[in-house]
């Protein structure tokens, strides 16, 4: 048992529960009891928390990247906005966990108890959840792209608007599962008797464009527009023409007309995202045309010589 483990364990036994913003990176905390502890904003990256007791703990906004949580008990814990990418959670108990927008990208969650979990907006891209129990869980707008859910229990799980692109769902237990408006594509693997359309799912295909491509195109459009309208109007119209949509809301415009994206720039966009992008730029053209009648023609001359012209015509 390490001196660090002994110190933390002793402080806990003496009644301390506030460990927020602590650095536990790479610490060996195997089997430690931190039930009901406040670990918010702490760094637990690559820490060994195997079989740890984190029941009712506050782990929101924590860095748990690469952490070993095999067999850990996180019942009713809070992991909102936490990074658990590449972590190991096999055979862990996450029942009742609250993990809004938690990142489980490429994590291992095989044989995990996720009953009644709240994981709306979570990211399970390329993760493995084989034989796990997600029954009665809220997985609205959750990302399961290229994830493995073989044998998973989805009894009465809520998966509305989630992304199942390339997801493997063979042998999944599907009973009263709510799939309406969840997205799938030709790479999604269902059992032969499962009909995604009857479940209200939407078939979409990924395009060859990434979010980075969209950023390059919209920023080039912004730069060209400033020659005719100036920075202030371009910023104003880029803001006001952006429709209310969760994906578009991740695009932010600064005071200099630069557009940034709050998330990974390397993900491919799907049909629906492409339509939202087109609608954004179409509305932008319309608003700019109130100031300059022939704005569309003027800007098209600039865009025709753009190094990103392969992307920009999609916006027209």
Phi, psi and omega in degrees: 000128185284160177297325181294315177302313182300319181296310182296318180297319180294317178297322179293316180296334178275002174106356180287134179233352184262104178237030184291148179060028177272156176258105177248015185304127178065012180285147176266101181241032182303125176077006184290152177255110177232036179301135178066013179282151176263107181244020184305136178064019179273158178259107179243024182299133178059019177284152176264104180242029180303130179060018178289153176258105180241030179303130178061016179283151175263105180244025182293143179057030178270152171264103179245023182301127177071008182289150177261105180244025180304125177072006182287156178252108179244031180306126178061018177286162178250123179230030181305133175061020180270154179258108177245025180298142178064011181280163179247115183234017182307133178064017177280160176253108179244026182297135178072010183291148178248108186227056179298124178060026175289146183255111177248027184304127178056032177269162179253114182230042180285139178057039182260143175269109179240028180301136176057027178282147173253107185228037180300129178077009179287160182242112177246028181306127177059022178270169181240118180236031184303132176061022177271160183253106178250023183297141178062019181268154178261110183238034181297134178056031179272144183263115178241026185301125179058028178269161179252115180238037180297127177071012183287148179264112182247028180303120179054026174283149182254109186240025181302132176065013177283164179253119180245031183292119179074012182280142176262116183239026181295141179062016178290145176272110184242107180219117183055031178279136183262107183252004190304128180068011170288146185258142175218166176220188185292346179269352177288132184251114176250166168293153188300330183275354182275129178247102184297328181292322177294337178272003178083015179281158184245127179276123176224158176237143176288147176267178178272013183252138176260170176298327177298321177298317179298317180298317179298319182292313184291326178288326176292320177299317179299314181298316179295322183295329184295338177294331185257330187243344186082164186294315187299316180291323178298314178299315181301312185284329175296324177290305189289337181273350181282115183289158180287111182201137184303319181290313180296331179295343178282348175271123181243143181246124178274180185290352180255007179083012178274132180257129178238165180237130181271080182159188180289131181273356190257000177285144175283148179266154179258182183302318183291319178296323177297320179295318178297320178297314179300318181294322177301309183289325177300315179294324177299314177301317181298317181290321178294330181289343174291332181270315179236112186304319183259030182303316182301318180291319180298312184289330181295327176298319178291318184290334181294336178256013182289142174293349180249025185297339178294336181260323188296323178301339178294337184276343187285000000 
